[in-house]
């Protein structure tokens, strides 16, 4: 499990691959959950089926964001900018609207800022090639 988590958050991913991978994740997520009527789903089925799926998608999304940050030569810890902005925006304070803008700026940077076309401490330029299928199989080893 340690090797999987080590490889899951290592490397780089370019803008195009990041966009396509997030699009595929969202389509899969909507494809799984959209046809369901959650009012008729039993609690046991919800706990044993849906929560692990949501956790897998959450881990994959975080992995994609960390790799995209690495491509721009930022630490993966910058993902906490998004986490803090979401928490503060939902807090109901007067500053909440500002944190919505910070979150939108974070996503705009991830989707539209070019990566570095040189080797950095997170990997070389050739490591920007991303394999979504391999990542899905790696994440399956957690469970």
Buried (B, 14 or more C-beta within 10 A) or exposed (E): EEEEBEEBBBBBBBBEBBBBBBEEBEEBBEEBEEEEEEEEEEEEEEEEEBEEEEEBBEBBBBBBBBBBBBBBEBEBEBBEBBEEBBEBBEEEEEEEEEBBEBBEEBEEBBEEEEBBEEEBEBBEBEBBEBEBEEBBEBBEEEE
